[in-house]
Amino acid sequence: MVTIKDVARHAGVAPSTVSYVLSGSRKISEETRTAVRAAIEELGYHPRASARTLRRARSEVLVLAVPREPGKYRAVDGRFAIDIGDMARDRGYDLLLMTDPDGVRGLTRVARSGLADGAVLMAVRERDPRIEALRAHGFPTALVGHGEESEGDDPPWVDLDWAAAVSLAVREAVAAGHRRIAFWASADHEFEARNGYALRGLAGAEAAARETGAEVRVRRSTVEPDEARARLVELLTARPRPTALLVQHLIPLPLLLEEIAALGLRVGEDLAVVLVGSLPDEAGALRLPRVELPVGRMAEAAVRLVVEAIENPERPYAERELIAPTLVAGGPPIVPPGG
């Protein structure tokens, strides 16, 4: 089925320009108008007929694509799956879960078969091949997270501002008097996959270090427990010793706290610990200051965005929602060094 994006590519213009030509809502040059009309004629595009066909053929199913590799479980994925499933059900859709690490073949099969009406993608990469695969089929898509900062015809997305979140944690630690700060970043495999949250978290730490003049030492996390312990010990025993630890990769948090205690350090007294991206109401996180991941808000937005893309296929604009972080107080607070 030909979409407005197909016409735009064929004519060499933006989807919004095609919309303006069809609606007559803006003045468009005769040359551009002719090119768009020619593309419409050549491709056989019929906007109203396309919308009617979509309404008749809907499966009332959404596919949630969560790439998962054995041994690399993230509790946040399960929380998002539950909340997105709840939001989808409220809008009359069932949810199909796809966990293939690649995702391209499976999503292409879904798009071709009509098994689902739209897709929500998680763990979005900097240049995510799933986006291009679905775009080629004109398949309605929304993202939890985002890749490259693009104003083109990428799908709509919602995301926490990870750079601002880590930057906020650094600045709050500096404001409390900490000048030597350790940052426990995302895991090796997340950087290798070029996941947006990993790259932006690191960028936020580096930017805040430049802004504040604080020393921010970065260590990437790992899914290997023994290696994680070794990296943390190296990080916290360096001289001069860091007085604050910011944690973005939260999967090994119990292990990290255990190792901190084994080093004879008291959280909140010898070492301030701040979490970035913790789940709301997560038991282990409630005792610490943290920037929470607004899962409910992001899930609601992702479902709303993909349903809008399904129901309004001619809509030329892709909405983007970047959520500003807030620091939630926990006990103990971010106290000054030696406090």
N, C-alpha and C positions, 0 to 999 in steps of 0.2 A: 504494500500500500504506500503510495506516494505521500510524503509529508511536506509541510511548509519548509522544513530544513533542506529537503531534497531539492526543492525549487530554488532556494537561496543559493545552495552550492552550485547548481547548474547555471544560474544567472550570474554568479560571482558577487553576490550581495549578502547583506545580513538578513536573517529571518525577519527582523522588524521591518526592513524595507519592503519585503514581500507583503507583509501585513498592511503596510501603509498604501501600497499599490492597490490591494484588494479593497481596502476600506475607503480610500480616497481622503483619509484624515489628515494627510500632510502633502505638501507640494513636493513632487518628485520630478526629476529631470525627465524629458521625453526619451532620452537615450536609455536611461535606467528602466523606465516604465516599459519600453519596447522589449528590453532584454528579459524582464520578468514575465511579461505576457507571452513571449516566445517560449520561455522555459515551462510555463504553465501548460501551454498548448502541446509542446513536445512530450512532456511527461504525463499528460492526461490528468492533471491535478484538479480535483473537485472538492473544495473544502467542506461544503455542507454534506455532501455524500459521504466523505471520509468520516465525519463526526457521527453520522447515523450508523455507519457500519460498525464503528467502535462500540457504540452503545448496545447494538444487537449482539455483538460477539464477545462481550466481556465474560471472563471466567470468575470474576469476583475473588481472585487470589492475587496476593503479592508475594514476591520471592525476596527473601532476605539473604544476601550473600555475605557470609562471614568466613573468610579464609582461615582454615585451621590446620596446623601441622601437629602430628602426634607429639606429646610431651610439651607442648607450648600453649597450654590452656590459660585463658584469661577470664577471671570471674566477671569482668565487665561485659564480655560478650554475652554471657547468659542473662545478665540483668537487662541489657538492651533488647535481647530477643524476647524476653517476657513483656517488657513495656511496649515494644513495637507491636507485638502480637495483640496486646490489650487494645492499643490505639486503633489497629487495623480492624479488629472485631467491632469496635464502636462505630466504625464507618462502613460496616457491612462486608468486610474482606476477611478471608482466611489467610494464613501465613504459611508459606513453604520455605523451609530452611535449607540453604545450600552451603556446605562447609568445604568444598573442594579448594585446595590451596591456590590453584590457578584461577578457576572460575570462568574463564573465557568460553571454553567449550560448552560447559553446562548452561551458562547464561544464554549463549547463542541458541542452544537447543530449545530453551524455554521461550525465547523471543520468537523463534520460527514456528513453534508448535501451538502457541496460544494457550499454553498451560497456565500462564499468569498474565495479568494485565500490566504490571509494572514491577520495578525492582528497587530495593533499597540496598546500597552498597556500604559495607563497613570496612575498616582497615584500609582506607584509601591511600594509594601510593602517589608519589610526586607526579609520575606519568603512568597512570593506571590503564593497562590495556583493556580492562573490562569496560571502561567508559567508551572507548572508541568502538568496541565490538557492539555494544548496545546502540550507540548512536547510528551505526551503519544500518541498523534495522528499524530506526525510528521508534525505539522502545522506551516508554516513559520511565524515567530513572530519577532517584534522589539519593544524595550522599549523606552519610553520617561521617563528617570529616571532609577534608578537601585536599586536592593535590596542588597543582600549580595555580598561582594567582592569575586567573584568566578572566577576561571580560567577554570572551567569545560565546560560542553556543554550548558550553559545558552544562551539565545538568544542575539543577538547584541543589544547594547543600546547606547544612547546619553544622556548626562546629564550635567548640570552646576555643577561645583565643589562647592557644598553648604558649605562644611566645610571651604574651602579656601575663599569663598565669605564673610562669617560672620567673619572669622579671619581677612580678609583684612579690613573690616569696623572697627573692634576693633583696629587694629594696626594704622589705619589712625587717629582715634580719639585720641589714645594715643600720636601719633606724634604731634597732634595739642595741646597737653597739658592736655587732659582729663585723670583723674585717677579714677574717679567714673562713671561707665558706666552702663546704664540700657539696657537690651536686651529683647525686646518683641518677644518671640519665636512663633513658630507655635501653632495652636490651640490644645486644649485638645484631640479632636477626632482624629486629625492627629497623635498625639503621641500614642494614644490607638490603632490606625490601624498600627502602626509601619511603617509609610511612610518614605521612605529614606531621602527625603529632610528635614523633621522635625528632624530626628535623627542626620543627618550630620550637620545641622545648629547649633544645640545645642553643638555638639562635637567641632565645630569650635570655638564657643564662649569660651568654657572651655579651649581649647588648647591655644587660644590667651591670655586668662587671666593668665595662667601659664607662658607663654612666656614673657609677658610684665610686670607682677607683678601688673597690674591694678585690681581694684575691679570691677567685672562684675556681676551685680545682674540680675537674670533671672526670668521672669514671663511668663508663658504660656498664650496664647491668648484664647479667647472663642467666640462663636457665639452669646452669650447672651449679648445684649448691656449694660444692667445695671451692669452685673457682670464684663464686660470689663472695664467700667468706674471705678468701685470699685477697680479693680486690678491695673489700671493705677495710680489712686490717691495714693494708698498704695505705689506703686513703686516710684513715683516721690516726695512724701512728706517724705520719709524716711530720717533720719538724720545720717550722713551728706548727703545732697541732691545730686543725680546724676546730672552731667552737660552735659551728652550726652545720647541720646536715639537711639538705633538701632532697626529697625522694620523689622522683617521677615514676620509676618502674616499681610498682607497689606489690607485685606478686611475691617477692621474697621478703616482704616487710617483717613477718615473724622471725625469720632467720636473721635479718639485720639487727633487730632489737635484741635478740639473743646474743649476737656477737658483740654488740655495744656493751651489754652487761658483762660479758666475759672479759672485756678489756678494762673493766673496772670503772666505766664511765656511767654517770647517772644522767638519764634523760631529763632535761629541764634545768639541771644544775651544772654539770660538766659539758653537756652537749645539747644544744637546742635542735629539735627535729621538727621539720615542717614537711607535710605531704602535699603533693600536687597531683590532682586528678583522682582523688579518692571517691569511692561510691558514697552517696548519701546514706546515712544511718549505718555505715559499716562499723561493726563493733570495735575492731582494733584501731580504727582511725579516730574514734570519738574522743580519745584521750589526748589527741595532739592537735595543734593548730594546722589548718589544712585549706587548700583550695579544692572544693568539691567539683566533681564532674556532674553537671545538671542533666542526668540521664532522662528523667521524665520529660523535661522541656525539649530535649533534643529528639527523643522518640516521637513526641507529639508533632514536632515540626517536620521531621522526616516523612511521617505518614501523610500529613497534610500536603506537603509539597509533591509527593508522588501521586496522590489522588487528584490534586489539581492538574498535574501534567496529564493524567489519564482522561479527566473530564473536560479539559480545555486544551486539546492538542494543537490548536492554532495560536496559543498564547506565545508571543515572541520573546518574552523576557524570562530569565531564570533567576528566581529569588535566591539570595544568599544571606544567611543569618550567622554572624560571628558574635558569640556570646562573651561579654566582658567578664573576667574572673572577679571573685570576691574572696577575701580571706575569712574563714570561719574560726573563731577562737575555740581553743580546746585547752585542757589542762594537762601539762604545764604550759605556760605562755612562752613566747619567744623572749626569754630573759637575756639580759646583758651577760657577756662572758664573766664567769666567776660569780654570777648572781644567784 
